[in-house]
Structures are given as C-alpha cells and as structure tokens.
C-alpha cells in the first residue's frame, strides 16, 4: 500500500464535518511510514483548508476531479463558458430549480444558500459572471430533475448525483478517477498500490479501479456493491480503524 485516497464528507469526516483526533493521528502515522495520503472530494479547495492544516494531504483531487493539486502542480478541467450559458438558460426555465455555479472566483447562486455564502443573482445567465466554471449544481424540491438534466446537458458535460438530490454538472474529464489516474501517473504509482474510501455515486469508479475499494457502512448501496470491503461508518472512524488493521499485518 503506497497511497491512501479518501473522500471527505460522509467518509473521512463525521456527520458534523469534524475529523477526529484519532483519524488525524492515524493518517499522520501513514505519512511517517512513507504512505501518501490523498483527499478526493466534491468540495472546492478553499473549503478544505482546515483539514489540510490538520492532516497535510500529499495531493488533492477537488471538485469531483475538476481540480488536481500535486505538490506545486495544479490542473483544472472547467466547463466551456458557452456550454455553461446554454445550460443556464434552460435550467432557469425549470420550475423551482436552485442553481449554483462553482467558479474560480467563488460560488454564485440564484438564491441565498447560507452554508455556501454565494454571490446571488436571480437570473444567473444575465449576471456578470467569471470566465472559469468548474461545476453547475442544481436541486429542486418541486420536481424530479433527472429527466430535465439529461435533456439540457451539453456534449462536453456529464451529471453526477450527490446525497440523492444535488445534481452536479461537470466537464466530462472532471471525475475523481481521472484525477486519481493523473496523480498516480505523475508519481509513478500503480493503482494496485492504492486504497480508496468512499460513500456516494462519484466514488464508485474509484472504488472499482483502485487496488482495494472500501465503502463506509453509511455509503449508498451501489457503492457497497462495488466495494471489496465494507467498514464501520464515518461517525465510528471507520477509515482510521481499517487503516490500523491493515498496518498491523
């Protein structure tokens, strides 16, 4: 085992978004043994600073793979602006659609979302938006969005669903597995020498393709079905407990 790769929310982090002292101790112990520790998350890099300061990840796969940071090297896979504007105009016609844009200048939304602290424009397609777009995030409590989203996707994009309700539209190259593959190629490490921990739809490909794919017990069923091993939940420090077990052999 040369690399430990872990999702953050609902996997490494507790439900309250904290990371336990024991988990930090175990991951730092891995680094001391020369094992790389990598985060692969849907979050933008700016929102994981507190975890980076505690753990010191050796590489970051952020925004579902739209952002890749390996040492001083950074790569980004954004959605072409023209594609974003086309999709925005169609999404704004969808009843009750809550739309957010993850950009290089922060997050923009058509409604206020206190947790994210976005810049709010009621009609995003007509707003003075930045040039670089990493993700469109859409939800609605009025209609089932799946069919609508499939209809508005541009050829250079795909959609992933998080927590069963958040539809994330991204560049087709922006996947966690693609980010991991690039990271491993850069470092000259085989996927067979990795362990991956996850819980949601955007983790399935990595769970299948890494050397050992691990699902926390609170993962969705499709992740559990794809995994080699199912461990304790995020709130039970399942990741840390499993790593300790591996290192004890």
C-alpha positions, 0 to 999 in steps of 0.5 A: 500500500503506497497511497491512501485516497479518501473522500471527505464528507460522509467518509473521512469526516463525521456527520458534523464535518469534524475529523477526529483526533484519532483519524488525524493521528492515524493518517499522520502515522501513514505519512511517517511510514512513507504512505501518501495520503490523498483527499478526493472530494466534491468540495472546492479547495478553499473549503478544505483548508482546515483539514489540510492544516490538520492532516497535510494531504500529499495531493488533492483531487477537488471538485469531483476531479475538476481540480488536481493539486500535486505538490506545486502542480495544479490542473483544472478541467472547467466547463466551456463558458458557452456550454455553461450559458446554454445550460443556464438558460434552460435550467432557469426555465425549470420550475423551482430549480436552485442553481449554483455555479462553482467558479474560480472566483467563488460560488454564485447562486440564484438564491441565498444558500447560507452554508455556501455564502454565494454571490446571488443573482436571480437570473444567473445567465444575465449576471456578470459572471467569471470566465472559469466554471468548474461545476453547475449544481442544481436541486429542486424540491418541486420536481424530479430533475433527472429527466430535465438534466439529461435533456439540457446537458451539453456534449462536453458535460456529464451529471453526477448525483450527490446525497440523492438530490444535488445534481452536479454538472461537470466537464466530462474529464472532471471525475475523481478517477481521472484525477486519481489516474493523473496523480498516480501517473505523475508519481509513478504509482500503480493503482494496485498500490492504492486504497480508496474510501468512499460513500456516494455515486462519484466514488464508485469508479474509484472504488472499482479501479483502485487496488482495494475499494472500501465503502463506509457502512453509511455509503449508498448501496451501489457503492457497497456493491462495488466495494471489496470491503465494507467498514464501520461508518464515518461517525465510528472512524471507520477509515482510521480503524481499517487503516490500523488493521491493515498496518498491523499485518 
